[in-house]
Amino acid sequence: MAQAQGLGKRYIKAFFKGFFVAVPVTVTFLDRVACVARVEGASMQPSLNPGGRKASDVVLLNHWSIRNYDVQRGDIVSLV
């Protein structure tokens, strides 16, 4: 029984150690490199949500290109 409790504590400790490493890495990635966003409504038709359908499109927002000013004519730019 004591060995099972020690094993459980070890797993919990490993989980929290991984959690405190994974969360900052994920937040930094989503803030600096890329993130996923949902586009809803008619504002981007006909490029996104064609045909006036009610479903939303999912896009990948590339933060890295903006950082290097690598925006070209025809690119879709998202502002907050």
C-alpha positions in Angstrom: 0.0 0.0 0.0 2.8 2.4 0.9 4.5 1.7 -2.5 1.3 2.5 -4.3 1.0 5.9 -2.5 4.6 6.6 -3.4 3.9 5.7 -7.0 0.9 8.0 -7.1 2.8 10.9 -5.6 5.5 10.4 -8.2 3.0 10.5 -11.1 1.4 13.6 -9.7 4.8 15.3 -9.3 5.7 14.4 -12.9 2.4 15.7 -14.2 2.8 19.1 -12.5 6.4 19.3 -13.7 5.3 18.7 -17.2 2.3 21.0 -16.9 4.5 23.9 -15.7 6.8 23.4 -18.7 4.1 22.8 -21.3 1.9 25.8 -20.5 4.5 28.5 -21.0 5.9 26.9 -24.1 2.3 26.7 -25.6 1.4 30.2 -24.7 4.7 31.5 -26.2 4.1 29.5 -29.4 0.5 30.8 -29.8 1.6 34.4 -29.1 4.7 34.5 -31.3 4.5 31.9 -34.0 1.0 30.9 -35.0 -2.5 30.3 -33.7 -5.8 28.9 -34.9 -8.9 31.2 -35.3 -12.5 30.8 -36.4 -14.0 33.1 -39.0 -17.7 33.7 -38.8 -20.1 36.0 -40.7 -20.2 37.6 -44.0 -17.3 40.0 -43.6 -14.8 37.8 -45.5 -17.1 36.5 -48.2 -16.4 35.2 -50.9 -12.9 34.2 -49.8 -14.0 32.7 -46.5 -17.5 31.3 -45.7 -18.5 31.1 -49.4 -22.2 30.9 -50.3 -23.5 32.5 -47.1 -23.5 29.2 -45.2 -23.9 29.3 -41.5 -20.8 27.2 -40.8 -17.5 28.9 -39.8 -14.1 28.5 -41.4 -11.0 27.8 -39.4 -7.8 29.6 -40.3 -4.2 29.5 -39.2 -2.9 33.0 -38.2 0.8 33.3 -38.9 2.4 35.8 -36.5 5.9 35.1 -37.7 5.4 36.7 -41.2 4.0 39.8 -39.7 7.1 40.0 -37.4 9.3 40.0 -40.5 7.0 42.3 -42.5 6.5 39.6 -45.1 3.0 40.6 -46.1 2.2 40.6 -49.8 -0.7 41.7 -51.9 -3.6 39.3 -51.7 -2.8 38.1 -48.1 -5.6 38.2 -45.6 -4.6 40.2 -42.5 -6.4 39.9 -39.2 -6.5 42.8 -36.7 -7.5 42.7 -33.1 
